[in-house]
């Protein structure tokens, strides 16, 4: 099976061409891993920052904030398309999963404060 090379794409259009190429070669798993890395970085970074500065960390708050940051990032990456204006970087399924995770974080935060 022949793979498409990066030289077949017009890289002069910008970084989005390279990101879409990597995502295509990994069958969409690149952007999913990227969003997961953002969620983990924000959630645990904020949690350990709270542990260091306060007496303890509030993990439901960290999960809710990480969900919001990941949702905003996913929405912005959804706007990135290829040179024809179609084939967005983030699929609707991935965007839906990110919104569900954000909603679960908000519900967890809501019920942990009662």
N, CA, C and O atoms as a GROMACS GRO file, in nm:
protein
  456
    1UNK      N    1   0.085  -0.118   0.000
    1UNK     CA    2   0.000   0.000   0.000
    1UNK      C    3   0.089   0.123   0.000
    1UNK      O    4   0.178   0.137   0.084
    2UNK      N    5   0.064   0.212  -0.093
    2UNK     CA    6   0.144   0.334  -0.103
    2UNK      C    7   0.084   0.442  -0.015
    2UNK      O    8  -0.037   0.465  -0.016
    3UNK      N    9   0.169   0.508   0.060
    3UNK     CA   10   0.125   0.617   0.146
    3UNK      C   11   0.142   0.750   0.075
    3UNK      O   12   0.232   0.767  -0.007
    4UNK      N   13   0.055   0.842   0.107
    4UNK     CA   14   0.067   0.977   0.052
    4UNK      C   15   0.183   1.049   0.120
    4UNK      O   16   0.196   1.044   0.242
    5UNK      N   17   0.264   1.114   0.043
    5UNK     CA   18   0.377   1.186   0.098
    5UNK      C   19   0.339   1.330   0.127
    5UNK      O   20   0.245   1.384   0.068
    6UNK      N   21   0.411   1.390   0.219
    6UNK     CA   22   0.386   1.530   0.252
    6UNK      C   23   0.417   1.622   0.134
    6UNK      O   24   0.361   1.730   0.124
    7UNK      N   25   0.506   1.578   0.046
    7UNK     CA   26   0.540   1.660  -0.070
    7UNK      C   27   0.424   1.669  -0.170
    7UNK      O   28   0.426   1.756  -0.258
    8UNK      N   29   0.324   1.582  -0.158
    8UNK     CA   30   0.207   1.590  -0.245
    8UNK      C   31   0.110   1.699  -0.202
    8UNK      O   32   0.019   1.734  -0.277
    9UNK      N   33   0.129   1.753  -0.085
    9UNK     CA   34   0.040   1.859  -0.035
    9UNK      C   35   0.110   1.994  -0.045
    9UNK      O   36   0.233   2.002  -0.043
   10UNK      N   37   0.032   2.099  -0.055
   10UNK     CA   38   0.085   2.234  -0.067
   10UNK      C   39   0.114   2.288   0.074
   10UNK      O   40   0.027   2.347   0.138
   11UNK      N   41   0.236   2.266   0.120
   11UNK     CA   42   0.275   2.303   0.256
   11UNK      C   43   0.289   2.455   0.271
   11UNK      O   44   0.290   2.506   0.383
   12UNK      N   45   0.299   2.526   0.159
   12UNK     CA   46   0.313   2.671   0.165
   12UNK      C   47   0.188   2.740   0.218
   12UNK      O   48   0.193   2.858   0.252
   13UNK      N   49   0.076   2.668   0.225
   13UNK     CA   50  -0.048   2.727   0.275
   13UNK      C   51  -0.047   2.748   0.426
   13UNK      O   52  -0.123   2.831   0.476
   14UNK      N   53   0.036   2.676   0.498
   14UNK     CA   54   0.046   2.697   0.642
   14UNK      C   55   0.059   2.568   0.721
   14UNK      O   56   0.066   2.459   0.665
   15UNK      N   57   0.064   2.585   0.852
   15UNK     CA   58   0.081   2.473   0.944
   15UNK      C   59  -0.037   2.377   0.942
   15UNK      O   60  -0.021   2.258   0.970
   16UNK      N   61  -0.156   2.428   0.910
   16UNK     CA   62  -0.273   2.342   0.912
   16UNK      C   63  -0.261   2.228   0.811
   16UNK      O   64  -0.319   2.122   0.833
   17UNK      N   65  -0.187   2.247   0.703
   17UNK     CA   66  -0.169   2.140   0.605
   17UNK      C   67  -0.089   2.025   0.667
   17UNK      O   68  -0.121   1.908   0.645
   18UNK      N   69   0.013   2.059   0.744
   18UNK     CA   70   0.093   1.956   0.810
   18UNK      C   71   0.012   1.885   0.917
   18UNK      O   72   0.020   1.763   0.930
   19UNK      N   73  -0.067   1.960   0.994
   19UNK     CA   74  -0.150   1.898   1.097
   19UNK      C   75  -0.254   1.805   1.037
   19UNK      O   76  -0.277   1.695   1.089
   20UNK      N   77  -0.317   1.847   0.928
   20UNK     CA   78  -0.417   1.762   0.863
   20UNK      C   79  -0.350   1.639   0.802
   20UNK      O   80  -0.407   1.531   0.804
   21UNK      N   81  -0.229   1.655   0.747
   21UNK     CA   82  -0.156   1.541   0.692
   21UNK      C   83  -0.125   1.438   0.802
   21UNK      O   84  -0.147   1.318   0.782
   22UNK      N   85  -0.075   1.484   0.916
   22UNK     CA   86  -0.045   1.392   1.026
   22UNK      C   87  -0.172   1.322   1.073
   22UNK      O   88  -0.171   1.202   1.100
   23UNK      N   89  -0.281   1.398   1.084
   23UNK     CA   90  -0.407   1.342   1.129
   23UNK      C   91  -0.459   1.239   1.028
   23UNK      O   92  -0.515   1.137   1.067
   24UNK      N   93  -0.442   1.265   0.899
   24UNK     CA   94  -0.484   1.169   0.797
   24UNK      C   95  -0.401   1.041   0.801
   24UNK      O   96  -0.454   0.932   0.784
   25UNK      N   97  -0.272   1.055   0.823
   25UNK     CA   98  -0.185   0.937   0.826
   25UNK      C   99  -0.212   0.850   0.949
   25UNK      O  100  -0.190   0.729   0.946
   26UNK      N  101  -0.260   0.909   1.057
   26UNK     CA  102  -0.290   0.834   1.179
   26UNK      C  103  -0.439   0.804   1.194
   26UNK      O  104  -0.484   0.769   1.303
   27UNK      N  105  -0.514   0.819   1.087
   27UNK     CA  106  -0.658   0.789   1.083
   27UNK      C  107  -0.737   0.867   1.188
   27UNK      O  108  -0.830   0.812   1.247
   28UNK      N  109  -0.702   0.990   1.212
   28UNK     CA  110  -0.776   1.075   1.303
   28UNK      C  111  -0.734   1.064   1.448
   28UNK      O  112  -0.791   1.134   1.533
   29UNK      N  113  -0.638   0.980   1.481
   29UNK     CA  114  -0.598   0.962   1.620
   29UNK      C  115  -0.505   1.072   1.670
   29UNK      O  116  -0.491   1.089   1.791
   30UNK      N  117  -0.442   1.146   1.580
   30UNK     CA  118  -0.350   1.251   1.623
   30UNK      C  119  -0.424   1.359   1.700
   30UNK      O  120  -0.380   1.399   1.808
   31UNK      N  121  -0.534   1.407   1.645
   31UNK     CA  122  -0.604   1.518   1.710
   31UNK      C  123  -0.672   1.471   1.837
   31UNK      O  124  -0.684   1.547   1.933
   32UNK      N  125  -0.717   1.345   1.840
   32UNK     CA  126  -0.776   1.292   1.964
   32UNK      C  127  -0.671   1.286   2.075
   32UNK      O  128  -0.699   1.323   2.189
   33UNK      N  129  -0.551   1.238   2.042
   33UNK     CA  130  -0.443   1.235   2.140
   33UNK      C  131  -0.400   1.374   2.182
   33UNK      O  132  -0.365   1.396   2.298
   34UNK      N  133  -0.401   1.468   2.089
   34UNK     CA  134  -0.365   1.606   2.120
   34UNK      C  135  -0.465   1.668   2.218
   34UNK      O  136  -0.425   1.734   2.315
   35UNK      N  137  -0.593   1.647   2.194
   35UNK     CA  138  -0.695   1.700   2.285
   35UNK      C  139  -0.690   1.632   2.422
   35UNK      O  140  -0.710   1.696   2.525
   36UNK      N  141  -0.662   1.502   2.423
   36UNK     CA  142  -0.648   1.430   2.549
   36UNK      C  143  -0.528   1.482   2.627
   36UNK      O  144  -0.534   1.496   2.749
   37UNK      N  145  -0.419   1.512   2.557
   37UNK     CA  146  -0.300   1.567   2.622
   37UNK      C  147  -0.329   1.705   2.681
   37UNK      O  148  -0.280   1.738   2.789
   38UNK      N  149  -0.408   1.786   2.612
   38UNK     CA  150  -0.445   1.917   2.665
   38UNK      C  151  -0.528   1.900   2.791
   38UNK      O  152  -0.507   1.969   2.890
   39UNK      N  153  -0.625   1.807   2.787
   39UNK     CA  154  -0.711   1.785   2.903
   39UNK      C  155  -0.629   1.740   3.024
   39UNK      O  156  -0.644   1.795   3.133
   40UNK      N  157  -0.542   1.640   3.004
   40UNK     CA  158  -0.459   1.592   3.114
   40UNK      C  159  -0.366   1.700   3.167
   40UNK      O  160  -0.348   1.714   3.288
   41UNK      N  161  -0.306   1.776   3.077
   41UNK     CA  162  -0.212   1.881   3.119
   41UNK      C  163  -0.281   1.987   3.203
   41UNK      O  164  -0.228   2.028   3.307
   42UNK      N  165  -0.397   2.031   3.161
   42UNK     CA  166  -0.469   2.134   3.236
   42UNK      C  167  -0.522   2.078   3.367
   42UNK      O  168  -0.508   2.142   3.471
   43UNK      N  169  -0.583   1.960   3.363
   43UNK     CA  170  -0.644   1.905   3.484
   43UNK      C  171  -0.540   1.877   3.592
   43UNK      O  172  -0.555   1.922   3.706
   44UNK      N  173  -0.436   1.804   3.558
   44UNK     CA  174  -0.337   1.768   3.659
   44UNK      C  175  -0.243   1.883   3.691
   44UNK      O  176  -0.194   1.894   3.803
   45UNK      N  177  -0.216   1.969   3.593
   45UNK     CA  178  -0.134   2.087   3.621
   45UNK      C  179  -0.202   2.179   3.720
   45UNK      O  180  -0.139   2.228   3.814
   46UNK      N  181  -0.331   2.203   3.700
   46UNK     CA  182  -0.407   2.286   3.794
   46UNK      C  183  -0.421   2.219   3.930
   46UNK      O  184  -0.413   2.285   4.033
   47UNK      N  185  -0.441   2.086   3.930
   47UNK     CA  186  -0.456   2.015   4.057
   47UNK      C  187  -0.328   2.022   4.139
   47UNK      O  188  -0.332   2.050   4.259
   48UNK      N  189  -0.213   1.996   4.075
   48UNK     CA  190  -0.088   2.000   4.151
   48UNK      C  191  -0.047   2.142   4.187
   48UNK      O  192   0.023   2.163   4.286
   49UNK      N  193  -0.090   2.240   4.107
   49UNK     CA  194  -0.069   2.380   4.144
   49UNK      C  195  -0.150   2.413   4.270
   49UNK      O  196  -0.101   2.482   4.359
   50UNK      N  197  -0.273   2.364   4.276
   50UNK     CA  198  -0.355   2.386   4.396
   50UNK      C  199  -0.295   2.314   4.517
   50UNK      O  200  -0.296   2.369   4.627
   51UNK      N  201  -0.244   2.196   4.498
   51UNK     CA  202  -0.182   2.123   4.609
   51UNK      C  203  -0.061   2.200   4.664
   51UNK      O  204  -0.037   2.203   4.784
   52UNK      N  205   0.014   2.262   4.574
   52UNK     CA  206   0.135   2.331   4.616
   52UNK      C  207   0.102   2.465   4.683
   52UNK      O  208   0.171   2.504   4.778
   53UNK      N  209   0.001   2.535   4.637
   53UNK     CA  210  -0.027   2.669   4.689
   53UNK      C  211  -0.127   2.669   4.804
   53UNK      O  212  -0.123   2.758   4.889
   54UNK      N  213  -0.217   2.572   4.807
   54UNK     CA  214  -0.316   2.565   4.914
   54UNK      C  215  -0.293   2.438   4.994
   54UNK      O  216  -0.199   2.363   4.968
   55UNK      N  217  -0.378   2.416   5.091
   55UNK     CA  218  -0.365   2.296   5.174
   55UNK      C  219  -0.403   2.170   5.097
   55UNK      O  220  -0.353   2.062   5.128
   56UNK      N  221  -0.489   2.182   4.997
   56UNK     CA  222  -0.530   2.065   4.919
   56UNK      C  223  -0.584   2.108   4.785
   56UNK      O  224  -0.612   2.225   4.762
   57UNK      N  225  -0.598   2.011   4.696
   57UNK     CA  226  -0.650   2.040   4.563
   57UNK      C  227  -0.796   2.000   4.552
   57UNK      O  228  -0.842   1.909   4.620
   58UNK      N  229  -0.867   2.069   4.466
   58UNK     CA  230  -1.008   2.041   4.441
   58UNK      C  231  -1.018   1.981   4.302
   58UNK      O  232  -1.026   2.054   4.203
   59UNK      N  233  -1.018   1.848   4.293
   59UNK     CA  234  -1.011   1.781   4.164
   59UNK      C  235  -1.134   1.803   4.077
   59UNK      O  236  -1.118   1.815   3.955
   60UNK      N  237  -1.257   1.808   4.130
   60UNK     CA  238  -1.371   1.837   4.041
   60UNK      C  239  -1.361   1.974   3.972
   60UNK      O  240  -1.404   1.988   3.858
   61UNK      N  241  -1.305   2.073   4.039
   61UNK     CA  242  -1.285   2.203   3.976
   61UNK      C  243  -1.185   2.190   3.863
   61UNK      O  244  -1.204   2.248   3.756
   62UNK      N  245  -1.079   2.115   3.886
   62UNK     CA  246  -0.976   2.097   3.784
   62UNK      C  247  -1.031   2.025   3.661
   62UNK      O  248  -0.996   2.058   3.548
   63UNK      N  249  -1.118   1.926   3.683
   63UNK     CA  250  -1.178   1.853   3.572
   63UNK      C  251  -1.271   1.944   3.492
   63UNK      O  252  -1.272   1.939   3.369
   64UNK      N  253  -1.348   2.027   3.561
   64UNK     CA  254  -1.440   2.119   3.491
   64UNK      C  255  -1.363   2.223   3.410
   64UNK      O  256  -1.398   2.252   3.296
   65UNK      N  257  -1.257   2.280   3.469
   65UNK     CA  258  -1.177   2.379   3.398
   65UNK      C  259  -1.107   2.315   3.278
   65UNK      O  260  -1.101   2.375   3.171
   66UNK      N  261  -1.054   2.195   3.297
   66UNK     CA  262  -0.989   2.125   3.186
   66UNK      C  263  -1.088   2.095   3.074
   66UNK      O  264  -1.053   2.100   2.956
   67UNK      N  265  -1.210   2.064   3.110
   67UNK     CA  266  -1.313   2.040   3.009
   67UNK      C  267  -1.343   2.165   2.928
   67UNK      O  268  -1.357   2.159   2.806
   68UNK      N  269  -1.352   2.281   2.996
   68UNK     CA  270  -1.377   2.405   2.925
   68UNK      C  271  -1.261   2.441   2.833
   68UNK      O  272  -1.283   2.482   2.719
   69UNK      N  273  -1.139   2.427   2.881
   69UNK     CA  274  -1.022   2.460   2.799
   69UNK      C  275  -1.014   2.367   2.678
   69UNK      O  276  -0.984   2.412   2.567
   70UNK      N  277  -1.041   2.239   2.698
   70UNK     CA  278  -1.037   2.144   2.587
   70UNK      C  279  -1.151   2.170   2.490
   70UNK      O  280  -1.133   2.154   2.369
   71UNK      N  281  -1.267   2.210   2.539
   71UNK     CA  282  -1.379   2.242   2.449
   71UNK      C  283  -1.347   2.362   2.362
   71UNK      O  284  -1.374   2.361   2.242
   72UNK      N  285  -1.291   2.465   2.421
   72UNK     CA  286  -1.255   2.583   2.342
   72UNK      C  287  -1.148   2.548   2.239
   72UNK      O  288  -1.155   2.594   2.125
   73UNK      N  289  -1.050   2.468   2.279
   73UNK     CA  290  -0.946   2.426   2.185
   73UNK      C  291  -1.005   2.343   2.072
   73UNK      O  292  -0.966   2.360   1.956
   74UNK      N  293  -1.097   2.253   2.104
   74UNK     CA  294  -1.159   2.169   2.001
   74UNK      C  295  -1.243   2.252   1.905
   74UNK      O  296  -1.244   2.226   1.784
   75UNK      N  297  -1.313   2.352   1.957
   75UNK     CA  298  -1.391   2.439   1.869
   75UNK      C  299  -1.300   2.517   1.775
   75UNK      O  300  -1.329   2.530   1.656
   76UNK      N  301  -1.190   2.568   1.828
   76UNK     CA  302  -1.097   2.643   1.743
   76UNK      C  303  -1.031   2.552   1.639
   76UNK      O  304  -1.012   2.593   1.525
   77UNK      N  305  -0.997   2.430   1.678
   77UNK     CA  306  -0.937   2.337   1.583
   77UNK      C  307  -1.039   2.284   1.482
   77UNK      O  308  -1.001   2.238   1.375
   78UNK      N  309  -1.166   2.290   1.516
   78UNK     CA  310  -1.271   2.253   1.420
   78UNK      C  311  -1.274   2.350   1.302
   78UNK      O  312  -1.315   2.312   1.193
   79UNK      N  313  -1.231   2.473   1.325
   79UNK     CA  314  -1.230   2.573   1.218
   79UNK      C  315  -1.115   2.553   1.120
   79UNK      O  316  -1.116   2.612   1.012
   80UNK      N  317  -1.017   2.470   1.156
   80UNK     CA  318  -0.902   2.445   1.068
   80UNK      C  319  -0.944   2.342   0.963
   80UNK      O  320  -0.982   2.230   0.997
   81UNK      N  321  -0.936   2.382   0.836
   81UNK     CA  322  -0.973   2.292   0.727
   81UNK      C  323  -0.858   2.281   0.628
   81UNK      O  324  -0.758   2.351   0.640
   82UNK      N  325  -0.874   2.193   0.531
   82UNK     CA  326  -0.770   2.179   0.429
   82UNK      C  327  -0.782   2.291   0.326
   82UNK      O  328  -0.861   2.384   0.343
   83UNK      N  329  -0.702   2.282   0.221
   83UNK     CA  330  -0.697   2.391   0.124
   83UNK      C  331  -0.825   2.408   0.044
   83UNK      O  332  -0.845   2.513  -0.016
   84UNK      N  333  -0.912   2.308   0.042
   84UNK     CA  334  -1.039   2.318  -0.030
   84UNK      C  335  -1.152   2.372   0.056
   84UNK      O  336  -1.261   2.398   0.006
   85UNK      N  337  -1.126   2.390   0.184
   85UNK     CA  338  -1.229   2.442   0.273
   85UNK      C  339  -1.316   2.335   0.336
   85UNK      O  340  -1.412   2.367   0.407
   86UNK      N  341  -1.285   2.210   0.312
   86UNK     CA  342  -1.359   2.101   0.376
   86UNK      C  343  -1.261   2.015   0.454
   86UNK      O  344  -1.143   2.048   0.462
   87UNK      N  345  -1.307   1.905   0.509
   87UNK     CA  346  -1.223   1.813   0.587
   87UNK      C  347  -1.162   1.883   0.709
   87UNK      O  348  -1.042   1.907   0.714
   88UNK      N  349  -1.247   1.916   0.809
   88UNK     CA  350  -1.195   1.985   0.928
   88UNK      C  351  -1.103   1.894   1.010
   88UNK      O  352  -1.108   1.772   0.998
   89UNK      N  353  -1.020   1.957   1.091
   89UNK     CA  354  -0.922   1.882   1.171
   89UNK      C  355  -0.990   1.802   1.281
   89UNK      O  356  -0.948   1.690   1.310
   90UNK      N  357  -1.092   1.856   1.344
   90UNK     CA  358  -1.166   1.787   1.451
   90UNK      C  359  -1.301   1.743   1.394
   90UNK      O  360  -1.377   1.824   1.341
   91UNK      N  361  -1.329   1.615   1.406
   91UNK     CA  362  -1.457   1.564   1.355
   91UNK      C  363  -1.570   1.598   1.452
   91UNK      O  364  -1.547   1.636   1.567
   92UNK      N  365  -1.692   1.584   1.403
   92UNK     CA  366  -1.808   1.611   1.488
   92UNK      C  367  -1.819   1.510   1.602
   92UNK      O  368  -1.865   1.543   1.711
   93UNK      N  369  -1.777   1.386   1.577
   93UNK     CA  370  -1.780   1.285   1.682
   93UNK      C  371  -1.684   1.323   1.796
   93UNK      O  372  -1.720   1.312   1.913
   94UNK      N  373  -1.564   1.367   1.760
   94UNK     CA  374  -1.468   1.409   1.862
   94UNK      C  375  -1.519   1.530   1.938
   94UNK      O  376  -1.505   1.538   2.060
   95UNK      N  377  -1.577   1.625   1.866
   95UNK     CA  378  -1.632   1.743   1.932
   95UNK      C  379  -1.745   1.706   2.027
   95UNK      O  380  -1.757   1.763   2.136
   96UNK      N  381  -1.827   1.610   1.987
   96UNK     CA  382  -1.934   1.564   2.075
   96UNK      C  383  -1.881   1.497   2.201
   96UNK      O  384  -1.934   1.519   2.310
   97UNK      N  385  -1.778   1.416   2.186
   97UNK     CA  386  -1.717   1.350   2.303
   97UNK      C  387  -1.657   1.454   2.397
   97UNK      O  388  -1.668   1.441   2.519
   98UNK      N  389  -1.592   1.555   2.342
   98UNK     CA  390  -1.533   1.660   2.426
   98UNK      C  391  -1.642   1.735   2.502
   98UNK      O  392  -1.624   1.765   2.620
   99UNK      N  393  -1.754   1.764   2.436
   99UNK     CA  394  -1.864   1.833   2.505
   99UNK      C  395  -1.926   1.745   2.615
   99UNK      O  396  -1.963   1.795   2.721
  100UNK      N  397  -1.937   1.616   2.590
  100UNK     CA  398  -1.992   1.525   2.692
  100UNK      C  399  -1.898   1.518   2.812
  100UNK      O  400  -1.945   1.519   2.926
  101UNK      N  401  -1.768   1.512   2.788
  101UNK     CA  402  -1.672   1.509   2.900
  101UNK      C  403  -1.677   1.640   2.978
  101UNK      O  404  -1.668   1.638   3.101
  102UNK      N  405  -1.693   1.752   2.908
  102UNK     CA  406  -1.707   1.880   2.976
  102UNK      C  407  -1.834   1.883   3.060
  102UNK      O  408  -1.832   1.930   3.174
  103UNK      N  409  -1.943   1.834   3.005
  103UNK     CA  410  -2.070   1.830   3.078
  103UNK      C  411  -2.061   1.740   3.201
  103UNK      O  412  -2.115   1.774   3.306
  104UNK      N  413  -1.993   1.627   3.189
  104UNK     CA  414  -1.974   1.538   3.304
  104UNK      C  415  -1.891   1.608   3.413
  104UNK      O  416  -1.920   1.594   3.532
  105UNK      N  417  -1.789   1.683   3.372
  105UNK     CA  418  -1.709   1.758   3.468
  105UNK      C  419  -1.791   1.864   3.541
  105UNK      O  420  -1.775   1.885   3.661
  106UNK      N  421  -1.881   1.931   3.467
  106UNK     CA  422  -1.966   2.033   3.530
  106UNK      C  423  -2.063   1.968   3.628
  106UNK      O  424  -2.084   2.020   3.737
  107UNK      N  425  -2.122   1.856   3.588
  107UNK     CA  426  -2.214   1.785   3.678
  107UNK      C  427  -2.141   1.738   3.803
  107UNK      O  428  -2.193   1.750   3.914
  108UNK      N  429  -2.021   1.684   3.787
  108UNK     CA  430  -1.941   1.639   3.902
  108UNK      C  431  -1.909   1.756   3.994
  108UNK      O  432  -1.918   1.743   4.116
  109UNK      N  433  -1.873   1.870   3.937
  109UNK     CA  434  -1.846   1.989   4.017
  109UNK      C  435  -1.971   2.034   4.090
  109UNK      O  436  -1.965   2.071   4.207
  110UNK      N  437  -2.085   2.032   4.022
  110UNK     CA  438  -2.211   2.076   4.081
  110UNK      C  439  -2.249   1.990   4.202
  110UNK      O  440  -2.287   2.042   4.307
  111UNK      N  441  -2.237   1.858   4.187
  111UNK     CA  442  -2.278   1.770   4.297
  111UNK      C  443  -2.170   1.756   4.405
  111UNK      O  444  -2.201   1.711   4.515
  112UNK      N  445  -2.047   1.792   4.378
  112UNK     CA  446  -1.944   1.783   4.481
  112UNK      C  447  -1.950   1.900   4.578
  112UNK      O  448  -1.892   1.893   4.686
  113UNK      N  449  -2.018   2.008   4.541
  113UNK     CA  450  -2.026   2.126   4.625
  113UNK      C  451  -2.146   2.122   4.719
  113UNK      O  452  -2.162   2.213   4.801
  114UNK      N  453  -2.229   2.023   4.710
  114UNK     CA  454  -2.347   2.015   4.796
  114UNK      C  455  -2.318   1.946   4.924
  114UNK      O  456  -2.407   1.931   5.008
   0.00000   0.00000   0.00000
